C-alpha cells in the first residue's frame, strides 16, 4: 500500500519532502505527494483525478494548516487530528474512521469561503472552548470515503480566524515563512513510522 501525502500548498509538501530527503528514506518509502491547492473545489478535482488515474490502494495522509478560535484567544500551534468534519453550508457531518491516532482528536468545520469571522450556525456549538476551521477537509473525507481508502487528516492551527494584520495585508511571503516554521518542526519520523507499521499489519 502506498502512502499519499496530500496538502493544500507546495510549501506544506516541501516540509515533509525535505525531512524524507534528510532522513535518507526516499528509497525505502512507497510514497506520493499531491498538492490540492486552496479551496474545496480544487481539492475535490485534484484528489479525484489522482485516485481515478492511480488504481493502487493508498493510505491518504492529509496535512495542512487551519484557522482556529478559542475563548481565551490563546495561541495554539500544536498539531491536531480531525475526528469529525462538519460542512458549514449544509451542517452535514462526517465521522472519520480512527485508523490510527497521531495527535489529539478534534472536530473541524469546513467552509466554502475564507473565514473572516466565526460562522453563525443553526446548531448550538457555543458550549465548546475551541473550534477549528478550514476549506477542504470535508471534501477530502468525502472523496476518500467513496474509495474506502484508509486516511487521516492532520491540521496545524495557524491563524485565529484571520484576526491577523499580516493575513489581511496579504503578505504571502511572511505567511509562507510562518507556515514553513510550523510545519518544519512536526514529528514526521513518528508520523511515517506509525503509518508504515499500521500498513504492515493489514
VMD Tcl script that draws the C-alpha trace (Angstrom):
set ca {
  {0.00 0.00 0.00}
  {1.35 3.38 -1.00}
  {1.32 6.48 1.25}
  {-0.23 9.54 -0.39}
  {0.61 12.83 1.31}
  {-1.95 15.50 0.39}
  {-1.56 19.20 1.18}
  {-3.03 22.49 0.02}
  {0.16 24.32 -0.96}
  {3.62 23.32 -2.22}
  {5.30 24.73 0.90}
  {3.36 22.25 3.03}
  {4.60 19.36 0.93}
  {8.12 20.80 0.86}
  {8.49 20.40 4.62}
  {7.89 16.64 4.62}
  {9.82 16.15 1.38}
  {12.84 17.82 2.96}
  {12.54 15.63 6.05}
  {12.40 12.45 3.94}
  {15.44 13.58 1.99}
  {17.43 14.45 5.12}
  {16.47 11.14 6.74}
  {17.59 9.26 3.65}
  {14.28 7.42 3.47}
  {13.29 8.18 -0.11}
  {14.43 4.79 -1.46}
  {12.66 2.89 1.33}
  {9.26 4.56 1.06}
  {6.49 3.97 -1.44}
  {5.13 7.49 -1.21}
  {3.46 10.04 -3.47}
  {2.75 13.73 -2.96}
  {-0.32 15.63 -4.12}
  {-0.86 19.38 -3.99}
  {-4.62 20.03 -3.90}
  {-4.33 23.83 -3.66}
  {-6.57 26.05 -1.58}
  {-10.37 25.89 -1.92}
  {-12.69 22.93 -1.71}
  {-13.38 22.53 -5.43}
  {-9.67 22.44 -6.19}
  {-9.28 19.74 -3.53}
  {-12.14 17.70 -4.99}
  {-10.78 17.89 -8.53}
  {-7.15 17.16 -7.61}
  {-7.78 14.19 -5.31}
  {-10.48 12.68 -7.52}
  {-8.18 12.89 -10.55}
  {-5.26 11.28 -8.72}
  {-7.31 8.39 -7.34}
  {-9.02 7.70 -10.66}
  {-5.69 7.67 -12.52}
  {-3.80 5.61 -9.91}
  {-5.60 2.36 -9.16}
  {-3.21 1.19 -6.43}
  {-4.66 1.34 -2.93}
  {-3.23 4.19 -0.89}
  {-3.14 5.43 2.69}
  {-4.14 9.08 2.43}
  {-2.34 11.37 4.84}
  {-3.75 14.88 4.58}
  {-1.87 17.69 6.33}
  {-2.09 21.46 6.19}
  {-2.74 24.49 8.36}
  {-6.15 25.64 9.58}
  {-7.88 28.53 11.28}
  {-8.94 28.28 14.89}
  {-10.83 30.09 17.62}
  {-10.84 29.73 21.38}
  {-12.47 31.63 24.19}
  {-9.19 32.85 25.65}
  {-7.57 33.88 22.34}
  {-4.77 31.51 23.25}
  {-2.20 30.82 20.55}
  {-2.32 27.15 19.57}
  {0.16 25.66 17.10}
  {0.29 22.02 18.20}
  {-0.95 19.59 15.52}
  {-4.40 18.04 15.86}
  {-6.05 15.08 14.16}
  {-9.54 15.57 12.75}
  {-12.07 13.09 14.19}
  {-15.12 14.58 12.51}
  {-15.66 17.34 9.98}
  {-18.83 19.41 9.57}
  {-19.81 21.24 6.39}
  {-20.81 24.75 7.50}
  {-23.06 25.26 4.47}
  {-25.30 22.23 5.00}
  {-24.24 21.15 8.52}
  {-23.68 17.57 7.37}
  {-21.04 15.74 9.36}
  {-18.52 13.04 8.51}
  {-17.08 10.88 11.28}
  {-13.59 9.90 10.14}
  {-12.73 6.27 11.00}
  {-9.87 6.20 13.56}
  {-7.45 4.01 11.60}
  {-4.69 5.29 13.88}
  {-4.16 8.33 16.09}
  {-1.14 10.62 15.70}
  {-2.40 13.73 17.54}
  {-5.25 14.84 19.84}
  {-8.64 14.26 18.19}
  {-10.69 17.37 17.38}
  {-13.71 18.37 15.31}
  {-13.33 20.67 12.31}
  {-15.77 22.95 10.49}
  {-15.36 23.23 6.74}
  {-16.33 26.36 4.79}
  {-16.63 27.16 1.09}
  {-15.35 30.67 1.76}
  {-12.44 32.34 3.51}
  {-13.22 32.58 7.21}
  {-13.31 36.24 8.20}
  {-15.45 35.70 11.29}
  {-16.96 32.93 13.40}
  {-19.86 31.43 11.41}
  {-23.42 31.64 12.71}
  {-24.53 28.01 12.66}
  {-28.05 26.80 13.36}
  {-26.89 24.27 15.94}
  {-25.75 25.34 19.37}
  {-21.96 24.94 19.44}
  {-21.04 27.70 21.82}
  {-20.53 25.46 24.83}
  {-17.14 24.41 23.45}
  {-13.91 26.16 24.38}
  {-12.27 25.94 20.97}
  {-13.12 25.44 17.29}
  {-11.13 24.64 14.14}
  {-11.94 25.63 10.57}
  {-10.69 25.01 7.04}
  {-11.92 24.88 3.43}
  {-11.02 21.35 2.33}
  {-11.31 18.62 4.99}
  {-14.98 17.76 4.41}
  {-14.32 17.17 0.72}
  {-11.10 15.24 1.27}
  {-13.05 12.89 3.56}
  {-15.95 12.75 1.08}
  {-13.70 11.59 -1.78}
  {-11.56 9.23 0.35}
  {-14.63 7.58 1.87}
  {-16.02 6.82 -1.59}
  {-12.86 4.85 -2.39}
  {-12.88 3.33 1.11}
  {-9.17 4.04 1.49}
  {-7.61 4.42 4.95}
  {-6.83 8.04 5.75}
  {-6.12 10.57 8.44}
  {-6.33 14.34 8.45}
  {-3.77 16.32 10.44}
  {-4.08 20.06 10.96}
  {-1.71 22.65 12.37}
  {-3.63 25.61 13.87}
  {-2.26 28.75 12.30}
  {-4.48 31.86 12.42}
  {-7.25 32.93 14.78}
  {-9.97 33.34 12.13}
  {-7.87 35.73 10.07}
  {-7.60 38.10 13.01}
  {-4.09 38.98 11.95}
  {-2.83 42.08 10.16}
  {-0.25 40.04 8.27}
  {-3.01 38.00 6.69}
  {-5.30 40.92 5.98}
  {-2.45 42.71 4.23}
  {-1.85 39.52 2.21}
  {1.87 39.42 2.93}
  {2.22 35.97 1.39}
  {5.98 35.85 1.81}
  {5.65 36.33 5.55}
  {2.79 33.85 5.69}
  {4.85 31.27 3.84}
  {7.71 31.72 6.28}
  {5.36 31.24 9.23}
  {3.82 28.12 7.69}
  {7.29 26.72 6.94}
  {8.43 27.30 10.52}
  {5.39 25.47 11.87}
  {5.48 22.50 9.53}
  {9.24 22.03 9.65}
  {9.02 21.21 13.35}
  {6.46 18.42 13.11}
  {7.42 14.88 14.13}
  {7.43 13.38 10.64}
  {9.57 10.46 11.80}
  {6.86 9.31 14.19}
  {4.05 10.00 11.69}
  {5.63 7.99 8.89}
  {6.72 5.12 11.15}
  {3.22 4.79 12.65}
  {1.64 4.70 9.19}
  {4.15 2.13 7.93}
  {3.56 -0.04 10.99}
  {-0.22 0.18 10.50}
  {0.08 -0.76 6.81}
  {2.34 -3.73 7.65}
  {-0.38 -5.19 9.90}
  {-3.11 -5.13 7.26}
}
mol new
graphics top color blue
foreach p $ca { graphics top sphere $p radius 0.5 }
foreach p [lrange $ca 0 end-1] q [lrange $ca 1 end] { graphics top cylinder $p $q radius 0.2 }
display resetview
